[in-house]
Amino acid sequence: MTISQPSASASGTFDVVVVGAGFSGLYLLHRLRRAGFSAVVLEAADDVGGTWYWNRYPGARCDVPSVEYSFSFDDSLEQEWNWTERYAAQPEILKYLEHVAERFDLKRDIRFNTRVEAATYDVDAERWTVQAENGSTLQARFVAMATGCLSTSSIPNLPGLSDFAGPVLHTGRWPHEPQDFTGKRVAVIGTGSSAIQAIPVIAQQAAHLTVFQRTPNFSLPAGNHPLKPEEVEQVKATYPERREYLRRSRSGATYEYATVPALATPEEVRRAEFERRWKIGGANFMHAYTDLVKVREANELAAQFVRDKIAATIRDPETARKLMPTSYPIGTKRICLDTDYYPTYNRDNVSLIDLLEEPLQTITANGVRTSRQEYPADVLICATGFDAMTGSLLAMDIGTTDGQSLRKVWAEGPRNYLGLMVAGFPNLFTVTGPGSPSVLSNMVTSIEQHVDWIVDCVDHLRSKGLATIEASQDAQDAWVDHVREVANTTLYPQAASWYMGANIPGKPRMFLPYIGGVGAYRGKCEEVVAAGYKGFVLKPAQARAAA
């Protein structure tokens, strides 16, 4: 069943309301239609794309190979689309999503410029009411939050920010109009993944670029290059086998996984292997040995290799020292991939300011003042990341008529079952929510698995004459404990990363994604279904049960 495109302010009743029109929302809408459900997607932007709609900063691109960071649900779609680079840039990914929306006629069931502000479950009517800022009010049996893991920008609370006389830009909410930095003095605050991609591009144009670093990041060469026609043809010829491998793999992407530990490998062999993977480029470096993210001594071997590369690349020893991370294990913050990031600091028009050594005091009308001096700037760019994984969900007022509130339930950190549902919130699904592999995986592989699970679940309820499903409290508690226990077998919790919520002041510290692996997680979800949705409570409609 499908519906015609309504006006943005219209209301309506549907089987499923989907929030978000990125990879998750588009595939959800397609699957729900095929299954015969009435569905509508609510999207805050004026077009599809999600993360790739908003993140238009210079140099923005994916860090998963483009031929794998794509949908697998349609064979002809795979065959007709030709990726041009090993790692696709933002414009190409957005063009791909626009193509998907057009090819499957999805936009007629998407309401753009419709930002959801609240969702309330009526426990008596067994129905959700979803309210948007533009006045829209919709009702549905089910709500699926396809809001993305990295979609709520973290706007820094910098003293004096409102006094700055020039443009203030955020990498996560970049203007759609081209930004010309020719002849401009540009200040960038932050050196995370977005900044590491943007800095080399901006430096080529700006009169001077001043980078304000809060914490140095490990970055690996992406090794990006145009894809040759024979490379694309080879991938297309083997897509079925490749996709099945990805679904059962550790990360949902093709990596060369080691079988031996670094600490049991002779030094000359180990360095040669690090060097080989460094030259190939990409995150494959972190899979060189089995103990790199589990044993601190092994991790330090990889970290020092990268520090040596930084020292060998950057001419000024003091700048090189500032760029070398020493306070956390490599890989425990999101590993960054770059094109000429470190060489950029050899340019005469680029300066690095270490805010640990000279703290930022205030933003002035004409620049940035630290404890040592004021640095002039005409443009200020905040590359300060996201309120990851929970920010978009908690930005909405999600609750129930019997007093449940997601903000209260998650006040000390997110608690859910399999990253899919929260106890006490019937018929509410979260796509790649906290407690699932999500950001530790190829997101598209994980998105497709979650969407398939959700649609199959809703279809199961329909076929069995059931009205509601929700996670049981016991299953939820056990899963939260399991996610924490698995994380604690690694070095990940030792870093003050956004994986831990540490980048947001006041955000509870807990490891947000599931590190047990994409294949293992998929197996768990399949076991749950095979056991009659073990850990979930399924109920018929209240009126029917009473009768």
C-alpha positions in Angstrom: 0.0 0.0 0.0 1.3 3.5 -0.9 0.1 7.0 -0.4 0.4 10.2 -2.4 2.6 13.0 -1.2 0.7 15.1 1.3 1.5 18.7 2.2 4.1 19.3 4.9 1.5 20.4 7.5 -0.9 17.6 6.8 -1.7 14.9 9.4 -2.5 11.3 8.9 -2.6 7.7 10.2 -0.2 5.1 9.1 1.0 1.7 10.0 4.6 3.0 10.5 6.0 6.5 10.8 9.7 6.6 10.0 11.9 9.5 11.2 14.8 10.4 9.0 15.5 10.0 5.2 19.1 8.9 5.1 20.3 5.4 4.2 18.1 3.9 7.0 14.9 5.8 6.3 15.0 5.2 2.5 15.5 1.5 2.9 12.9 1.3 5.6 10.3 3.0 3.4 11.2 0.7 0.4 10.9 -2.5 2.6 7.7 -1.4 4.3 6.1 -0.7 1.0 7.0 -4.1 -0.4 5.6 -5.7 2.7 2.3 -3.9 2.2 2.4 -1.4 5.1 1.3 2.2 4.9 4.3 4.3 5.8 5.5 7.9 5.8 9.0 9.3 6.4 9.5 12.6 8.2 12.7 14.5 7.4 14.0 17.8 8.8 15.9 18.6 5.7 14.5 19.6 2.3 15.9 16.6 0.6 17.1 13.0 1.2 20.6 12.1 2.3 20.7 12.3 6.1 24.3 12.7 7.3 25.4 13.2 3.7 22.9 16.0 3.2 24.3 18.0 6.1 28.0 17.2 6.0 29.2 19.2 2.9 32.4 20.5 4.3 35.5 20.5 2.0 37.1 17.1 1.7 34.1 15.2 3.2 34.1 11.6 2.2 33.4 8.1 3.5 36.1 6.0 5.3 34.5 2.6 4.1 35.2 1.5 0.5 32.5 3.0 -1.7 31.7 -0.4 -3.4 30.7 -1.7 0.0 29.2 1.5 1.5 26.1 1.0 -0.7 22.8 -0.9 -0.7 22.8 -4.6 -1.4 19.0 -5.2 -1.5 18.6 -4.8 -5.3 20.9 -6.6 -7.8 20.1 -4.2 -10.7 20.9 -1.2 -8.5 24.3 -2.6 -7.7 25.0 -3.3 -11.4 23.9 0.1 -12.8 25.7 2.4 -10.3 29.4 3.1 -10.9 31.5 4.4 -8.1 34.4 6.6 -9.2 36.7 6.4 -6.2 37.9 4.0 -3.6 36.4 6.2 -1.0 33.5 8.2 -2.3 33.3 11.9 -1.6 30.2 13.5 -0.1 28.7 14.8 -3.4 28.9 11.3 -5.0 27.3 9.6 -2.0 24.5 12.2 -1.9 24.0 11.7 -5.7 23.7 8.0 -5.1 21.1 8.4 -2.4 19.1 10.8 -4.6 19.3 8.2 -7.4 18.0 5.5 -5.0 15.1 7.8 -4.0 14.3 8.5 -7.6 14.7 5.0 -8.8 12.3 3.6 -6.2 9.9 6.6 -6.3 10.4 7.2 -2.6 10.0 10.9 -2.3 6.2 10.9 -2.6 6.1 9.3 0.8 8.6 11.6 2.4 7.6 14.8 4.1 10.5 17.2 4.0 11.1 20.2 6.2 9.4 18.3 9.0 11.4 18.1 12.1 9.9 15.8 14.8 9.7 17.3 18.2 7.8 14.7 20.1 6.4 11.1 20.0 3.9 9.8 22.6 2.6 6.3 22.9 -1.0 6.0 24.1 -1.0 2.8 26.2 -4.8 2.5 26.0 -5.1 3.1 22.2 -1.8 1.2 21.5 -0.9 3.9 19.1 1.9 6.5 18.7 1.3 10.2 18.1 4.2 12.0 16.4 4.3 15.7 16.4 6.5 17.9 14.2 7.7 21.5 14.7 5.6 22.6 11.7 2.4 21.5 13.3 2.0 18.1 11.7 0.5 15.4 13.9 0.6 11.8 12.7 -0.6 8.6 14.3 0.9 5.1 13.7 1.0 1.7 15.3 4.8 1.7 15.0 7.5 4.3 15.0 11.0 3.6 13.5 13.7 6.1 14.4 16.1 6.2 11.5 17.8 9.3 12.9 21.4 8.3 12.4 24.3 7.9 14.7 26.2 11.1 13.7 23.4 13.6 12.9 23.3 15.9 15.9 26.1 18.4 15.7 27.9 19.3 18.9 28.0 23.1 19.0 30.8 24.2 21.4 29.9 26.6 24.2 32.8 28.9 23.5 33.0 32.2 25.4 32.5 35.1 23.1 31.4 33.0 20.1 28.5 35.4 19.5 30.9 38.3 19.3 32.8 37.0 16.3 32.4 39.4 13.4 32.8 36.9 10.5 31.1 33.7 9.5 30.9 30.8 12.0 30.6 27.5 10.3 30.2 23.9 11.6 31.3 21.0 9.6 28.2 19.0 10.5 25.9 21.8 9.2 27.9 23.2 6.3 26.2 25.8 4.0 24.9 24.5 0.7 26.5 27.5 -1.1 30.2 27.2 -2.0 32.5 28.8 0.5 35.4 30.8 -0.9 38.4 31.1 1.5 40.7 32.9 -0.9 42.6 35.6 0.8 40.9 34.7 4.2 42.4 34.0 7.5 40.6 30.8 8.7 40.5 29.3 12.2 39.5 25.7 12.6 38.7 24.4 16.1 39.0 20.6 16.4 41.2 17.9 14.9 38.7 15.0 14.6 37.8 13.1 11.5 35.9 16.0 9.8 38.7 18.5 10.5 41.4 16.0 9.3 39.5 15.8 6.0 38.8 19.5 5.7 42.1 21.0 6.8 44.2 20.0 3.7 41.6 21.3 1.3 41.0 24.6 3.1 44.8 25.1 3.5 45.1 25.1 -0.3 42.8 28.1 -0.6 43.1 30.2 2.6 45.6 33.0 3.0 46.4 31.5 6.4 44.9 28.6 8.3 45.2 28.3 12.1 44.3 25.0 13.6 43.3 24.9 17.3 43.9 21.3 18.5 42.2 20.1 21.6 43.4 16.4 21.5 45.7 15.0 18.8 44.3 12.2 16.7 45.9 9.2 15.1 45.3 9.4 11.3 46.1 6.9 8.7 46.6 7.5 4.9 43.4 6.7 3.1 45.2 5.6 -0.1 42.3 7.0 -2.0 42.4 6.7 -5.8 40.1 6.6 -8.8 38.6 3.2 -9.5 39.6 1.6 -12.7 36.9 0.1 -14.9 38.3 -3.4 -14.4 38.2 -2.9 -10.6 34.5 -2.0 -10.8 33.7 -4.9 -13.1 35.4 -7.4 -10.8 33.4 -6.1 -7.8 30.1 -6.3 -9.7 30.9 -9.8 -10.9 31.4 -11.0 -7.3 28.8 -8.8 -5.4 26.7 -11.8 -4.1 29.7 -13.5 -2.5 31.1 -10.2 -1.3 27.9 -9.1 0.4 27.4 -12.4 2.1 30.9 -12.2 3.5 30.3 -8.6 4.8 27.1 -9.7 6.6 29.0 -12.4 8.5 32.3 -10.5 9.0 33.6 -8.7 12.0 33.1 -5.1 10.7 30.7 -5.4 7.8 33.5 -4.4 5.4 36.4 -6.2 3.7 39.5 -6.1 5.8 42.5 -8.3 5.9 42.2 -9.8 9.4 45.3 -11.0 11.1 45.5 -14.4 12.8 48.6 -13.8 15.0 49.4 -11.4 17.8 51.9 -8.6 17.5 53.7 -9.5 20.7 54.5 -13.0 19.2 55.9 -11.5 16.0 59.6 -10.6 15.5 60.2 -6.9 15.3 61.4 -6.8 11.7 58.5 -8.9 10.5 56.0 -6.7 12.5 57.4 -3.4 11.1 57.3 -4.7 7.6 53.7 -5.7 8.0 52.8 -2.3 9.5 54.6 -0.6 6.5 52.8 -2.8 4.0 49.4 -1.9 5.4 50.4 1.8 5.7 51.2 1.9 2.0 48.0 0.2 1.0 46.1 2.8 3.1 42.8 2.6 4.9 41.7 1.2 8.3 43.2 -2.2 7.4 46.2 -1.1 9.4 44.4 -1.7 12.7 43.7 -5.3 11.7 47.4 -6.1 11.3 47.5 -8.2 14.5 45.0 -9.8 16.8 46.0 -8.1 20.0 46.2 -4.4 18.9 43.0 -3.3 20.6 43.2 -5.8 23.5 46.7 -5.6 24.9 48.3 -2.2 25.7 51.8 -3.3 24.9 50.8 -4.5 21.5 48.8 -1.4 20.9 51.8 0.8 21.7 53.8 -0.9 19.0 51.2 0.3 16.4 50.9 3.7 18.0 54.7 4.3 17.9 54.8 3.3 14.3 52.3 6.0 13.5 54.2 8.5 15.7 57.3 7.7 13.8 55.5 8.4 10.5 54.4 11.8 11.9 57.9 12.7 12.9 59.3 11.7 9.5 56.6 13.7 7.7 56.6 17.0 9.5 59.7 19.2 9.2 59.2 21.2 12.5 59.9 18.8 15.4 57.7 20.9 17.8 54.7 20.7 15.5 55.3 17.0 15.1 55.4 16.5 18.8 52.1 18.3 19.3 50.4 16.1 16.7 51.5 12.8 18.3 48.8 11.3 20.5 50.1 9.8 23.7 47.2 9.9 26.1 45.1 7.0 24.7 45.6 3.8 22.7 45.5 4.0 19.0 42.2 2.9 17.5 40.2 3.5 20.7 39.0 6.8 19.3 37.5 6.7 15.8 40.5 6.0 13.6 40.8 8.7 11.0 41.7 8.4 7.3 43.3 11.3 5.5 44.8 12.6 2.3 47.8 14.7 3.0 46.8 15.7 6.5 50.2 15.6 8.2 52.1 17.1 5.2 49.7 20.1 5.3 51.5 21.3 8.5 54.6 21.8 6.4 52.9 24.6 4.5 54.0 28.2 5.3 50.3 29.3 5.6 49.3 26.7 8.3 49.8 27.1 12.1 49.0 24.6 14.8 48.0 25.8 18.3 47.8 23.2 21.1 45.0 24.2 23.4 46.4 21.9 26.1 49.4 24.1 26.3 47.7 27.4 25.7 44.0 27.1 26.6 41.4 29.0 24.7 40.2 32.0 26.7 37.6 33.6 24.4 36.5 34.2 20.9 36.8 37.9 20.0 35.3 39.9 17.2 38.4 39.3 15.1 39.8 36.0 16.1 40.7 33.5 18.9 42.4 34.5 22.1 44.4 31.9 24.0 46.3 32.3 27.3 49.3 33.5 25.2 48.0 35.7 22.5 45.1 36.5 20.0 45.1 34.8 16.6 43.4 36.8 13.9 40.6 35.1 11.8 38.1 36.2 9.2 36.2 32.8 9.3 35.7 30.5 12.2 35.1 26.8 11.6 33.9 24.5 14.4 34.9 20.9 13.6 33.6 19.8 17.0 31.8 16.6 16.1 28.5 15.2 17.2 26.4 14.2 20.1 26.8 10.7 18.8 24.2 7.8 18.9 21.8 9.3 21.4 21.7 13.0 20.6 19.1 12.9 17.9 16.8 10.6 19.9 17.0 12.6 23.1 16.4 15.9 21.2 12.9 14.6 20.7 10.4 14.3 23.6 9.7 10.6 23.5 7.3 9.2 26.1 4.2 7.3 27.0 0.9 8.2 28.5 1.7 6.1 31.6 4.7 8.3 32.5 7.6 6.8 30.7 10.2 9.3 29.3 13.2 8.3 27.2 15.1 11.2 28.6 14.5 9.9 32.2 15.1 6.3 31.3 18.4 7.2 29.6 19.5 9.8 32.2 22.4 7.6 33.2 23.1 6.3 29.7 21.2 4.5 27.0 19.6 1.1 28.0 18.0 -1.0 25.3 17.8 -4.5 23.9 20.0 -5.3 20.9 20.1 -1.6 20.0 16.6 -2.2 18.6 14.0 -1.5 21.3 13.7 0.0 24.8 11.8 -1.6 27.6 8.6 0.3 28.4 8.3 1.8 24.9 6.1 -0.6 22.8 6.4 -0.6 19.0 9.3 1.9 19.0 12.3 0.8 16.9 15.7 2.4 16.8 17.8 1.7 13.7 21.5 1.1 14.6 20.8 2.4 18.1 23.3 2.3 21.0 24.1 -1.3 21.9 24.4 -2.4 18.3 27.6 -2.5 16.0 26.6 0.7 14.2 29.6 3.1 14.2 32.1 0.2 14.7 31.0 -1.2 11.3 30.2 -0.4 7.8 27.0 1.5 8.6 25.1 0.4 5.4 25.7 -3.3 6.2 24.4 -2.8 9.8 21.5 -0.6 8.6 20.2 -3.2 6.1 20.3 -5.9 8.8 18.4 -3.7 11.3 15.8 -2.6 8.7 15.2 -6.2 7.5 14.8 -7.3 11.2 12.3 -4.5 11.9 10.2 -5.1 8.9 10.2 -8.8 9.4 9.1 -8.2 13.0 6.2 -6.0 12.1 5.2 -8.5 9.4 5.3 -11.3 12.0 3.0 -9.3 14.4 0.6 -8.8 11.5 0.6 -12.5 10.5 0.0 -13.6 14.1 -2.7 -11.1 14.9 -0.5 -9.4 17.5 -0.6 -5.7 18.3 2.5 -4.8 20.3 6.1 -5.8 20.9 8.6 -4.4 23.4 11.8 -5.4 25.1 11.6 -7.1 28.4 13.4 -5.5 31.3 15.4 -8.6 32.1 16.6 -9.1 28.5 17.5 -5.4 28.3 19.5 -5.5 31.5 21.3 -8.6 30.4 22.2 -7.1 27.0 23.4 -3.8 28.5 25.7 -5.9 30.8 26.9 -7.9 27.9 27.8 -4.8 25.8 29.8 -3.4 28.7 31.5 -6.7 29.4 32.6 -7.2 25.8 33.9 -3.6 25.6 35.9 -4.1 28.8 37.8 -7.0 27.1 39.3 -4.3 24.9 41.2 -1.0 25.3 38.3 1.1 24.0 37.0 2.3 27.3 40.4 3.7 28.1 39.9 6.7 25.7 37.8 9.7 26.4 36.1 9.3 23.0 32.6 10.0 21.6 32.2 6.2 21.7 32.1 6.8 25.5 30.0 10.1 25.3 33.1 11.9 26.6 32.9 14.7 24.0 29.6 16.1 25.4 29.7 17.9 28.8 27.5 16.1 31.3 26.8 13.1 29.0 27.0 9.8 31.0 30.2 7.8 30.3 29.5 4.4 28.9 30.6 2.5 25.8 27.8 3.1 23.3 28.3 0.7 20.4 28.5 -3.1 20.5 32.0 -4.3 19.8 31.2 -8.0 19.5 31.2 -7.9 15.7 28.7 -7.6 12.9 28.5 -11.4 12.2 28.2 -12.4 15.8 25.5 -9.7 16.4 23.6 -10.8 13.3 23.7 -14.4 14.6 22.3 -13.2 18.0 19.4 -11.4 16.3 18.6 -14.5 14.3 18.6 -16.7 17.4 16.2 -14.3 19.1 13.8 -14.6 16.2 14.1 -18.4 15.9 13.3 -18.6 19.6 10.0 -16.8 19.2 11.5 -13.3 19.7 13.1 -14.3 22.9 13.6 -11.3 25.2 10.7 -9.5 23.8 7.1 -9.3 25.0 4.5 -9.7 22.2 0.8 -9.0 23.0 -2.5 -9.1 21.1 -4.6 -5.9 21.1 -6.0 -5.1 24.5 -9.6 -5.0 23.3 -9.2 -8.4 21.7 -7.5 -9.9 24.8 -10.3 -8.5 27.1 -13.0 -10.0 24.9 
